[in-house]
């Protein structure tokens, strides 16, 4: 499993790169003011940064329990990204509607576009990150695995 410093590097680099892409895309593709997309991206990044740390830690714990290591297959990466984005979408929807003073449907459309971007971005970023900073995938001896 990754240590705390590695998880922090992961979360910060993920959010910073994503933040820059979202602001640029929001201005160009959605004709939004930099301030509006910036606030949404910043609040979303803060919430997502906390969520990505907690969520990935829990996801890795489940993998350790099920397979004895935290290495992820392509299918596990897809599941990880999908579940993460669904949870984040549900949390951000009321904030976006409130901040932009739009209906929940309009907020959902923007939130869904952000979620689709982050679904692809998350998969690609994590794949590259794991290549740059690989995790050890040796099996944990049976006696050290906690039973839940």
FIMARKOL-920733 format. One record per atom (N, C-alpha, C): residue number from 1; residue in three letters; chain; atom name; y, x, z. Coordinates in nm, 3 decimals. Atoms other than C-alpha are relative to their C-alpha. Last residue first. Layout:
% FIMARKOL-920733
[NUM,ALA,A,CA,[Y,X,Z]]
...
***
This chain:
% FIMARKOL-920733
[148,UNK,A,N,[-0.095,0.106,-0.034]]
[148,UNK,A,CA,[-0.832,-1.323,0.910]]
[148,UNK,A,C,[-0.075,-0.123,0.042]]
[147,UNK,A,N,[0.053,0.130,0.037]]
[147,UNK,A,CA,[-1.057,-1.017,0.916]]
[147,UNK,A,C,[0.096,-0.107,0.046]]
[146,UNK,A,N,[-0.004,0.106,-0.101]]
[146,UNK,A,CA,[-0.877,-0.687,0.925]]
[146,UNK,A,C,[-0.060,-0.128,-0.057]]
[145,UNK,A,N,[-0.055,0.123,0.054]]
[145,UNK,A,CA,[-0.987,-0.415,0.686]]
[145,UNK,A,C,[-0.007,-0.107,0.109]]
[144,UNK,A,N,[-0.145,0.002,-0.022]]
[144,UNK,A,CA,[-1.031,-0.080,0.860]]
[144,UNK,A,C,[0.064,-0.129,-0.053]]
[143,UNK,A,N,[-0.033,0.013,-0.142]]
[143,UNK,A,CA,[-1.412,-0.108,0.908]]
[143,UNK,A,C,[0.149,-0.009,0.026]]
[142,UNK,A,N,[0.021,0.135,-0.053]]
[142,UNK,A,CA,[-1.472,-0.178,0.539]]
[142,UNK,A,C,[0.048,-0.016,0.144]]
[141,UNK,A,N,[0.130,0.020,-0.064]]
[141,UNK,A,CA,[-1.329,0.157,0.424]]
[141,UNK,A,C,[-0.007,-0.138,0.068]]
[140,UNK,A,N,[-0.013,-0.016,-0.144]]
[140,UNK,A,CA,[-1.018,0.107,0.209]]
[140,UNK,A,C,[-0.137,-0.020,0.061]]
[139,UNK,A,N,[0.049,0.108,-0.083]]
[139,UNK,A,CA,[-1.085,0.155,-0.161]]
[139,UNK,A,C,[0.016,0.034,0.148]]
[138,UNK,A,N,[0.131,-0.025,-0.059]]
[138,UNK,A,CA,[-0.871,0.404,-0.343]]
[138,UNK,A,C,[-0.038,-0.118,0.089]]
[137,UNK,A,N,[0.089,0.115,0.014]]
[137,UNK,A,CA,[-0.590,0.255,-0.547]]
[137,UNK,A,C,[-0.139,0.026,0.055]]
[136,UNK,A,N,[0.138,-0.044,-0.011]]
[136,UNK,A,CA,[-0.305,0.486,-0.447]]
[136,UNK,A,C,[-0.090,-0.122,-0.005]]
[135,UNK,A,N,[0.056,0.021,-0.133]]
[135,UNK,A,CA,[0.023,0.350,-0.568]]
[135,UNK,A,C,[-0.146,0.043,-0.003]]
[134,UNK,A,N,[0.132,0.064,-0.014]]
[134,UNK,A,CA,[0.200,0.491,-0.871]]
[134,UNK,A,C,[-0.041,-0.017,0.146]]
[133,UNK,A,N,[0.032,-0.019,-0.142]]
[133,UNK,A,CA,[0.576,0.556,-0.870]]
[133,UNK,A,C,[-0.135,-0.064,0.029]]
[132,UNK,A,N,[-0.088,-0.107,-0.051]]
[132,UNK,A,CA,[0.680,0.599,-1.236]]
[132,UNK,A,C,[-0.034,0.038,0.144]]
[131,UNK,A,N,[0.032,-0.122,0.077]]
[131,UNK,A,CA,[0.384,0.401,-1.373]]
[131,UNK,A,C,[0.083,0.118,0.052]]
[130,UNK,A,N,[0.131,-0.049,-0.044]]
[130,UNK,A,CA,[0.412,0.139,-1.098]]
[130,UNK,A,C,[-0.045,0.123,-0.077]]
[129,UNK,A,N,[-0.015,-0.057,-0.134]]
[129,UNK,A,CA,[0.784,0.107,-1.171]]
[129,UNK,A,C,[-0.133,0.057,0.050]]
[128,UNK,A,N,[-0.063,-0.132,0.014]]
[128,UNK,A,CA,[0.719,0.057,-1.544]]
[128,UNK,A,C,[0.010,0.068,0.137]]
[127,UNK,A,N,[0.094,-0.082,0.076]]
[127,UNK,A,CA,[0.473,-0.229,-1.479]]
[127,UNK,A,C,[0.055,0.142,-0.014]]
[126,UNK,A,N,[0.107,-0.042,-0.091]]
[126,UNK,A,CA,[0.698,-0.370,-1.208]]
[126,UNK,A,C,[-0.104,0.086,-0.070]]
[125,UNK,A,N,[-0.052,-0.093,-0.099]]
[125,UNK,A,CA,[1.001,-0.375,-1.440]]
[125,UNK,A,C,[-0.112,0.053,0.089]]
[124,UNK,A,N,[-0.029,-0.129,0.064]]
[124,UNK,A,CA,[0.809,-0.533,-1.727]]
[124,UNK,A,C,[0.047,0.104,0.101]]
[123,UNK,A,N,[0.125,-0.057,0.050]]
[123,UNK,A,CA,[0.655,-0.814,-1.518]]
[123,UNK,A,C,[0.025,0.140,-0.058]]
[122,UNK,A,N,[0.081,-0.039,-0.115]]
[122,UNK,A,CA,[0.976,-0.877,-1.328]]
[122,UNK,A,C,[-0.130,0.067,-0.044]]
[121,UNK,A,N,[-0.057,-0.122,-0.058]]
[121,UNK,A,CA,[1.186,-0.879,-1.646]]
[121,UNK,A,C,[-0.084,0.052,0.115]]
[120,UNK,A,N,[0.030,-0.109,0.093]]
[120,UNK,A,CA,[0.958,-1.135,-1.812]]
[120,UNK,A,C,[0.049,0.133,0.057]]
[119,UNK,A,N,[0.146,-0.003,0.012]]
[119,UNK,A,CA,[0.965,-1.370,-1.514]]
[119,UNK,A,C,[-0.042,0.116,-0.090]]
[118,UNK,A,N,[0.056,-0.081,-0.107]]
[118,UNK,A,CA,[1.326,-1.277,-1.446]]
[118,UNK,A,C,[-0.152,0.005,-0.001]]
[117,UNK,A,N,[-0.040,-0.140,0.017]]
[117,UNK,A,CA,[1.439,-1.403,-1.784]]
[117,UNK,A,C,[-0.068,0.086,0.104]]
[116,UNK,A,N,[0.076,-0.051,0.115]]
[116,UNK,A,CA,[1.235,-1.720,-1.747]]
[116,UNK,A,C,[0.035,0.146,-0.028]]
[115,UNK,A,N,[0.139,-0.020,-0.042]]
[115,UNK,A,CA,[1.374,-1.774,-1.396]]
[115,UNK,A,C,[-0.083,0.056,-0.115]]
[114,UNK,A,N,[0.004,-0.121,-0.083]]
[114,UNK,A,CA,[1.732,-1.723,-1.515]]
[114,UNK,A,C,[-0.144,0.032,0.041]]
[113,UNK,A,N,[-0.026,-0.112,0.092]]
[113,UNK,A,CA,[1.679,-1.978,-1.792]]
[113,UNK,A,C,[-0.003,0.132,0.076]]
[112,UNK,A,N,[0.123,-0.022,0.078]]
[112,UNK,A,CA,[1.516,-2.213,-1.540]]
[112,UNK,A,C,[0.018,0.115,-0.099]]
[111,UNK,A,N,[0.097,-0.064,-0.089]]
[111,UNK,A,CA,[1.813,-2.173,-1.303]]
[111,UNK,A,C,[-0.129,0.031,-0.074]]
[110,UNK,A,N,[-0.046,-0.138,-0.019]]
[110,UNK,A,CA,[2.056,-2.253,-1.584]]
[110,UNK,A,C,[-0.101,0.078,0.085]]
[109,UNK,A,N,[0.006,-0.065,0.132]]
[109,UNK,A,CA,[1.855,-2.561,-1.685]]
[109,UNK,A,C,[0.045,0.145,0.010]]
[108,UNK,A,N,[0.140,-0.034,0.029]]
[108,UNK,A,CA,[1.796,-2.657,-1.320]]
[108,UNK,A,C,[-0.010,0.074,-0.133]]
[107,UNK,A,N,[0.031,-0.119,-0.080]]
[107,UNK,A,CA,[2.169,-2.640,-1.248]]
[107,UNK,A,C,[-0.144,0.045,-0.027]]
[106,UNK,A,N,[-0.071,-0.112,0.062]]
[106,UNK,A,CA,[2.231,-2.881,-1.535]]
[106,UNK,A,C,[-0.029,0.130,0.075]]
[105,UNK,A,N,[0.063,-0.025,0.130]]
[105,UNK,A,CA,[1.960,-3.114,-1.403]]
[105,UNK,A,C,[0.066,0.118,-0.070]]
[104,UNK,A,N,[0.123,-0.077,-0.024]]
[104,UNK,A,CA,[2.084,-3.080,-1.044]]
[104,UNK,A,C,[-0.071,0.031,-0.131]]
[103,UNK,A,N,[0.114,0.080,-0.044]]
[103,UNK,A,CA,[2.425,-3.193,-1.164]]
[103,UNK,A,C,[-0.121,0.091,0.026]]
[102,UNK,A,N,[0.072,0.064,0.111]]
[102,UNK,A,CA,[2.715,-2.953,-1.180]]
[102,UNK,A,C,[-0.116,-0.080,0.058]]
[101,UNK,A,N,[-0.038,0.142,0.001]]
[101,UNK,A,CA,[2.977,-2.837,-0.928]]
[101,UNK,A,C,[-0.059,-0.071,-0.122]]
[100,UNK,A,N,[-0.058,0.032,0.131]]
[100,UNK,A,CA,[2.917,-2.471,-1.023]]
[100,UNK,A,C,[0.048,-0.145,-0.010]]
[99,UNK,A,N,[-0.102,-0.097,0.037]]
[99,UNK,A,CA,[2.867,-2.365,-0.661]]
[99,UNK,A,C,[0.069,-0.035,-0.131]]
[98,UNK,A,N,[-0.117,0.009,-0.087]]
[98,UNK,A,CA,[2.685,-2.679,-0.547]]
[98,UNK,A,C,[0.112,0.092,-0.050]]
[97,UNK,A,N,[-0.064,0.131,0.022]]
[97,UNK,A,CA,[2.446,-2.702,-0.841]]
[97,UNK,A,C,[0.128,-0.012,0.082]]
[96,UNK,A,N,[-0.062,-0.002,0.133]]
[96,UNK,A,CA,[2.374,-2.326,-0.824]]
[96,UNK,A,C,[0.073,-0.132,-0.028]]
[95,UNK,A,N,[-0.118,-0.086,-0.002]]
[95,UNK,A,CA,[2.313,-2.338,-0.448]]
[95,UNK,A,C,[0.073,-0.003,-0.134]]
[94,UNK,A,N,[-0.112,0.068,-0.066]]
[94,UNK,A,CA,[2.081,-2.639,-0.471]]
[94,UNK,A,C,[0.128,0.085,0.004]]
[93,UNK,A,N,[-0.047,0.120,0.069]]
[93,UNK,A,CA,[1.864,-2.469,-0.738]]
[93,UNK,A,C,[0.116,-0.071,0.072]]
[92,UNK,A,N,[-0.132,-0.017,0.060]]
[92,UNK,A,CA,[1.840,-2.126,-0.573]]
[92,UNK,A,C,[0.059,-0.126,-0.062]]
[91,UNK,A,N,[-0.100,-0.037,-0.099]]
[91,UNK,A,CA,[1.555,-2.195,-0.330]]
[91,UNK,A,C,[0.141,0.004,-0.060]]
[90,UNK,A,N,[-0.018,0.111,-0.095]]
[90,UNK,A,CA,[1.335,-2.386,-0.573]]
[90,UNK,A,C,[0.108,0.030,0.103]]
[89,UNK,A,N,[-0.065,0.109,0.071]]
[89,UNK,A,CA,[1.383,-2.124,-0.845]]
[89,UNK,A,C,[0.030,-0.116,0.095]]
[88,UNK,A,N,[-0.143,-0.033,0.008]]
[88,UNK,A,CA,[1.295,-1.845,-0.601]]
[88,UNK,A,C,[0.079,-0.111,-0.069]]
[87,UNK,A,N,[-0.059,0.007,-0.133]]
[87,UNK,A,CA,[0.961,-2.002,-0.516]]
[87,UNK,A,C,[0.149,0.026,-0.003]]
[86,UNK,A,N,[0.001,0.141,-0.039]]
[86,UNK,A,CA,[0.874,-2.061,-0.880]]
[86,UNK,A,C,[0.065,-0.017,0.137]]
[85,UNK,A,N,[-0.110,0.069,0.067]]
[85,UNK,A,CA,[0.985,-1.707,-0.968]]
[85,UNK,A,C,[0.004,-0.148,0.033]]
[84,UNK,A,N,[-0.128,-0.047,-0.053]]
[84,UNK,A,CA,[0.758,-1.540,-0.711]]
[84,UNK,A,C,[0.116,-0.082,-0.059]]
[83,UNK,A,N,[-0.017,0.060,-0.132]]
[83,UNK,A,CA,[0.460,-1.753,-0.808]]
[83,UNK,A,C,[0.131,0.041,0.064]]
[82,UNK,A,N,[-0.016,0.144,0.013]]
[82,UNK,A,CA,[0.499,-1.656,-1.175]]
[82,UNK,A,C,[0.025,-0.067,0.135]]
[81,UNK,A,N,[-0.133,0.030,0.056]]
[81,UNK,A,CA,[0.555,-1.286,-1.113]]
[81,UNK,A,C,[0.025,-0.151,-0.005]]
[80,UNK,A,N,[-0.101,-0.047,-0.094]]
[80,UNK,A,CA,[0.253,-1.243,-0.884]]
[80,UNK,A,C,[0.139,-0.040,-0.048]]
[79,UNK,A,N,[0.000,0.095,-0.110]]
[79,UNK,A,CA,[0.031,-1.453,-1.113]]
[79,UNK,A,C,[0.109,0.035,0.101]]
[78,UNK,A,N,[-0.055,0.125,0.052]]
[78,UNK,A,CA,[0.129,-1.240,-1.413]]
[78,UNK,A,C,[0.008,-0.106,0.111]]
[77,UNK,A,N,[-0.144,-0.020,0.020]]
[77,UNK,A,CA,[0.074,-0.920,-1.217]]
[77,UNK,A,C,[0.066,-0.128,-0.050]]
[76,UNK,A,N,[-0.062,0.004,-0.132]]
[76,UNK,A,CA,[-0.264,-1.046,-1.099]]
[76,UNK,A,C,[0.150,0.021,-0.007]]
[75,UNK,A,N,[0.002,0.140,-0.045]]
[75,UNK,A,CA,[-0.367,-1.122,-1.458]]
[75,UNK,A,C,[0.066,-0.014,0.137]]
[74,UNK,A,N,[-0.100,0.073,0.079]]
[74,UNK,A,CA,[-0.257,-0.773,-1.569]]
[74,UNK,A,C,[0.007,-0.146,0.046]]
[73,UNK,A,N,[0.040,0.015,0.140]]
[73,UNK,A,CA,[-0.458,-0.618,-1.287]]
[73,UNK,A,C,[0.113,-0.073,-0.073]]
[72,UNK,A,N,[-0.002,0.131,0.063]]
[72,UNK,A,CA,[-0.287,-0.517,-0.965]]
[72,UNK,A,C,[-0.046,0.008,-0.145]]
[71,UNK,A,N,[-0.020,-0.012,0.144]]
[71,UNK,A,CA,[-0.356,-0.225,-0.731]]
[71,UNK,A,C,[-0.013,-0.137,-0.066]]
[70,UNK,A,N,[-0.112,0.081,0.045]]
[70,UNK,A,CA,[-0.322,-0.323,-0.364]]
[70,UNK,A,C,[0.031,0.017,-0.148]]
[69,UNK,A,N,[-0.113,-0.083,0.045]]
[69,UNK,A,CA,[-0.662,-0.204,-0.246]]
[69,UNK,A,C,[0.108,-0.093,-0.055]]
[68,UNK,A,N,[0.001,-0.129,-0.068]]
[68,UNK,A,CA,[-0.967,-0.344,-0.063]]
[68,UNK,A,C,[0.107,0.097,-0.045]]
[67,UNK,A,N,[0.061,-0.103,0.084]]
[67,UNK,A,CA,[-1.030,-0.629,-0.309]]
[67,UNK,A,C,[0.004,0.140,0.060]]
[66,UNK,A,N,[0.096,0.045,0.101]]
[66,UNK,A,CA,[-0.970,-0.957,-0.128]]
[66,UNK,A,C,[-0.071,0.113,-0.072]]
[65,UNK,A,N,[0.107,0.081,-0.061]]
[65,UNK,A,CA,[-0.806,-0.843,0.195]]
[65,UNK,A,C,[-0.108,-0.033,-0.101]]
[64,UNK,A,N,[0.077,-0.090,-0.087]]
[64,UNK,A,CA,[-0.604,-0.567,0.032]]
[64,UNK,A,C,[-0.119,-0.073,0.060]]
[63,UNK,A,N,[0.081,-0.086,0.086]]
[63,UNK,A,CA,[-0.499,-0.811,-0.240]]
[63,UNK,A,C,[-0.086,0.096,0.082]]
[62,UNK,A,N,[0.108,0.083,0.055]]
[62,UNK,A,CA,[-0.387,-1.064,0.021]]
[62,UNK,A,C,[-0.091,0.084,-0.090]]
[61,UNK,A,N,[0.094,0.024,-0.109]]
[61,UNK,A,CA,[-0.190,-0.796,0.203]]
[61,UNK,A,C,[-0.119,-0.084,-0.048]]
[60,UNK,A,N,[0.082,-0.121,-0.016]]
[60,UNK,A,CA,[-0.035,-0.691,-0.128]]
[60,UNK,A,C,[-0.101,-0.015,0.114]]
[59,UNK,A,N,[0.091,-0.003,0.115]]
[59,UNK,A,CA,[0.083,-1.049,-0.191]]
[59,UNK,A,C,[-0.092,0.122,0.009]]
[58,UNK,A,N,[0.106,0.099,-0.023]]
[58,UNK,A,CA,[0.228,-1.063,0.161]]
[58,UNK,A,C,[-0.102,-0.001,-0.114]]
[57,UNK,A,N,[0.076,-0.047,-0.115]]
[57,UNK,A,CA,[0.422,-0.740,0.109]]
[57,UNK,A,C,[-0.116,-0.095,0.027]]
[56,UNK,A,N,[0.090,-0.106,0.048]]
[56,UNK,A,CA,[0.524,-0.855,-0.238]]
[56,UNK,A,C,[-0.083,0.060,0.113]]
[55,UNK,A,N,[0.102,0.054,0.089]]
[55,UNK,A,CA,[0.662,-1.183,-0.099]]
[55,UNK,A,C,[-0.099,0.108,-0.045]]
[54,UNK,A,N,[0.096,0.078,-0.078]]
[54,UNK,A,CA,[0.850,-1.028,0.193]]
[54,UNK,A,C,[-0.117,-0.045,-0.087]]
[53,UNK,A,N,[0.059,-0.088,-0.101]]
[53,UNK,A,CA,[1.021,-0.758,-0.013]]
[53,UNK,A,C,[-0.110,-0.074,0.076]]
[52,UNK,A,N,[0.091,-0.093,0.069]]
[52,UNK,A,CA,[1.075,-0.980,-0.315]]
[52,UNK,A,C,[-0.067,0.093,0.100]]
[51,UNK,A,N,[0.124,0.066,0.039]]
[51,UNK,A,CA,[1.218,-1.260,-0.094]]
[51,UNK,A,C,[-0.098,0.097,-0.065]]
[50,UNK,A,N,[0.073,0.028,-0.124]]
[50,UNK,A,CA,[1.479,-1.039,0.071]]
[50,UNK,A,C,[-0.137,-0.059,-0.034]]
[49,UNK,A,N,[0.035,-0.130,-0.058]]
[49,UNK,A,CA,[1.588,-0.899,-0.262]]
[49,UNK,A,C,[-0.079,-0.018,0.130]]
[48,UNK,A,N,[0.119,-0.054,0.066]]
[48,UNK,A,CA,[1.569,-1.244,-0.422]]
[48,UNK,A,C,[-0.043,0.133,0.060]]
[47,UNK,A,N,[0.114,0.083,-0.038]]
[47,UNK,A,CA,[1.812,-1.395,-0.170]]
[47,UNK,A,C,[-0.129,0.058,-0.059]]
[46,UNK,A,N,[0.020,-0.019,-0.145]]
[46,UNK,A,CA,[2.054,-1.108,-0.216]]
[46,UNK,A,C,[-0.121,-0.078,0.048]]
[45,UNK,A,N,[0.056,-0.134,-0.025]]
[45,UNK,A,CA,[2.008,-1.109,-0.592]]
[45,UNK,A,C,[-0.027,0.024,0.147]]
[44,UNK,A,N,[0.141,0.000,0.042]]
[44,UNK,A,CA,[2.058,-1.485,-0.621]]
[44,UNK,A,C,[-0.067,0.134,0.026]]
[43,UNK,A,N,[0.071,0.079,-0.101]]
[43,UNK,A,CA,[2.378,-1.459,-0.418]]
[43,UNK,A,C,[-0.149,-0.004,-0.033]]
[42,UNK,A,N,[-0.005,-0.072,-0.127]]
[42,UNK,A,CA,[2.497,-1.177,-0.644]]
[42,UNK,A,C,[-0.076,-0.075,0.110]]
[41,UNK,A,N,[0.089,-0.116,0.006]]
[41,UNK,A,CA,[2.380,-1.337,-0.970]]
[41,UNK,A,C,[-0.003,0.074,0.134]]
[40,UNK,A,N,[0.136,0.050,0.006]]
[40,UNK,A,CA,[2.540,-1.671,-0.885]]
[40,UNK,A,C,[-0.099,0.116,0.000]]
[39,UNK,A,N,[0.030,0.057,-0.132]]
[39,UNK,A,CA,[2.860,-1.497,-0.777]]
[39,UNK,A,C,[-0.143,-0.052,0.003]]
[38,UNK,A,N,[0.011,-0.108,-0.097]]
[38,UNK,A,CA,[2.860,-1.281,-1.091]]
[38,UNK,A,C,[-0.035,-0.050,0.139]]
[37,UNK,A,N,[0.136,-0.054,0.014]]
[37,UNK,A,CA,[2.785,-1.574,-1.319]]
[37,UNK,A,C,[-0.022,0.113,0.099]]
[36,UNK,A,N,[0.099,0.104,-0.029]]
[36,UNK,A,CA,[3.094,-1.747,-1.185]]
[36,UNK,A,C,[-0.143,0.054,-0.011]]
[35,UNK,A,N,[-0.002,0.032,-0.142]]
[35,UNK,A,CA,[3.316,-1.436,-1.168]]
[35,UNK,A,C,[-0.110,-0.102,0.034]]
[34,UNK,A,N,[0.068,-0.108,-0.072]]
[34,UNK,A,CA,[3.217,-1.312,-1.514]]
[34,UNK,A,C,[-0.008,-0.032,0.150]]
[33,UNK,A,N,[-0.093,-0.098,-0.053]]
[33,UNK,A,CA,[3.322,-1.647,-1.659]]
[33,UNK,A,C,[-0.080,0.105,0.079]]
[32,UNK,A,N,[-0.043,0.020,-0.138]]
[32,UNK,A,CA,[3.044,-1.821,-1.844]]
[32,UNK,A,C,[0.101,0.108,0.037]]
[31,UNK,A,N,[-0.146,0.008,-0.001]]
[31,UNK,A,CA,[3.008,-1.833,-2.222]]
[31,UNK,A,C,[0.054,-0.031,0.140]]
[30,UNK,A,N,[-0.037,0.129,-0.059]]
[30,UNK,A,CA,[2.634,-1.900,-2.180]]
[30,UNK,A,C,[0.151,-0.021,0.008]]
[29,UNK,A,N,[0.084,0.111,0.046]]
[29,UNK,A,CA,[2.499,-1.628,-2.412]]
[29,UNK,A,C,[0.045,-0.137,0.051]]
[28,UNK,A,N,[0.019,0.005,0.145]]
[28,UNK,A,CA,[2.767,-1.358,-2.385]]
[28,UNK,A,C,[-0.072,-0.128,-0.044]]
[27,UNK,A,N,[-0.130,0.000,0.068]]
[27,UNK,A,CA,[2.902,-1.398,-2.032]]
[27,UNK,A,C,[-0.017,-0.021,-0.150]]
[26,UNK,A,N,[-0.071,0.123,-0.034]]
[26,UNK,A,CA,[2.570,-1.497,-1.883]]
[26,UNK,A,C,[0.133,-0.012,-0.071]]
[25,UNK,A,N,[0.059,0.110,0.077]]
[25,UNK,A,CA,[2.391,-1.217,-2.072]]
[25,UNK,A,C,[0.072,-0.132,0.029]]
[24,UNK,A,N,[-0.030,-0.021,0.142]]
[24,UNK,A,CA,[2.625,-0.949,-1.934]]
[24,UNK,A,C,[-0.051,-0.117,-0.083]]
[23,UNK,A,N,[-0.145,0.019,0.018]]
[23,UNK,A,CA,[2.610,-1.084,-1.580]]
[23,UNK,A,C,[0.037,0.013,-0.148]]
[22,UNK,A,N,[-0.034,0.142,-0.014]]
[22,UNK,A,CA,[2.231,-1.124,-1.597]]
[22,UNK,A,C,[0.149,-0.024,-0.021]]
[21,UNK,A,N,[0.046,0.074,0.119]]
[21,UNK,A,CA,[2.167,-0.772,-1.734]]
[21,UNK,A,C,[0.045,-0.146,0.006]]
[20,UNK,A,N,[-0.080,-0.043,0.115]]
[20,UNK,A,CA,[2.380,-0.603,-1.468]]
[20,UNK,A,C,[-0.038,-0.075,-0.127]]
[19,UNK,A,N,[-0.137,0.047,-0.018]]
[19,UNK,A,CA,[2.222,-0.802,-1.186]]
[19,UNK,A,C,[0.086,0.034,-0.121]]
[18,UNK,A,N,[-0.001,0.142,0.034]]
[18,UNK,A,CA,[1.868,-0.732,-1.314]]
[18,UNK,A,C,[0.141,-0.059,0.007]]
[17,UNK,A,N,[0.019,0.010,0.146]]
[17,UNK,A,CA,[1.930,-0.357,-1.307]]
[17,UNK,A,C,[0.006,-0.145,-0.045]]
[16,UNK,A,N,[-0.117,-0.058,0.066]]
[16,UNK,A,CA,[2.073,-0.373,-0.955]]
[16,UNK,A,C,[-0.011,-0.012,-0.152]]
[15,UNK,A,N,[-0.114,0.091,-0.007]]
[15,UNK,A,CA,[1.807,-0.615,-0.829]]
[15,UNK,A,C,[0.123,0.056,-0.072]]
[14,UNK,A,N,[0.030,0.123,0.072]]
[14,UNK,A,CA,[1.505,-0.413,-0.944]]
[14,UNK,A,C,[0.124,-0.090,-0.005]]
[13,UNK,A,N,[-0.009,-0.033,0.143]]
[13,UNK,A,CA,[1.657,-0.083,-0.828]]
[13,UNK,A,C,[-0.027,-0.125,-0.085]]
[12,UNK,A,N,[-0.138,-0.032,0.038]]
[12,UNK,A,CA,[1.726,-0.224,-0.482]]
[12,UNK,A,C,[0.013,0.030,-0.149]]
[11,UNK,A,N,[-0.084,0.120,-0.008]]
[11,UNK,A,CA,[1.387,-0.394,-0.439]]
[11,UNK,A,C,[0.142,0.029,-0.049]]
[10,UNK,A,N,[0.044,0.098,0.098]]
[10,UNK,A,CA,[1.180,-0.096,-0.559]]
[10,UNK,A,C,[0.096,-0.119,-0.003]]
[9,UNK,A,N,[-0.039,-0.055,0.130]]
[9,UNK,A,CA,[1.375,0.160,-0.359]]
[9,UNK,A,C,[-0.033,-0.099,-0.111]]
[8,UNK,A,N,[-0.146,0.013,0.008]]
[8,UNK,A,CA,[1.334,-0.065,-0.052]]
[8,UNK,A,C,[0.052,0.055,-0.133]]
[7,UNK,A,N,[-0.030,0.141,0.022]]
[7,UNK,A,CA,[0.960,-0.102,-0.111]]
[7,UNK,A,C,[0.152,-0.023,-0.011]]
[6,UNK,A,N,[0.034,0.030,0.139]]
[6,UNK,A,CA,[0.928,0.275,-0.149]]
[6,UNK,A,C,[0.032,-0.146,-0.032]]
[5,UNK,A,N,[-0.101,-0.066,0.084]]
[5,UNK,A,CA,[1.114,0.333,0.179]]
[5,UNK,A,C,[-0.026,-0.030,-0.148]]
[4,UNK,A,N,[-0.126,0.073,-0.004]]
[4,UNK,A,CA,[0.897,0.074,0.356]]
[4,UNK,A,C,[0.106,0.062,-0.091]]
[3,UNK,A,N,[-0.068,-0.008,-0.129]]
[3,UNK,A,CA,[0.565,0.224,0.250]]
[3,UNK,A,C,[0.137,-0.067,-0.011]]
[2,UNK,A,N,[-0.126,-0.072,0.003]]
[2,UNK,A,CA,[0.360,0.103,-0.045]]
[2,UNK,A,C,[0.063,0.004,0.139]]
[1,UNK,A,N,[-0.119,0.084,0.000]]
[1,UNK,A,CA,[0.000,0.000,0.000]]
[1,UNK,A,C,[0.125,0.088,0.000]]
***
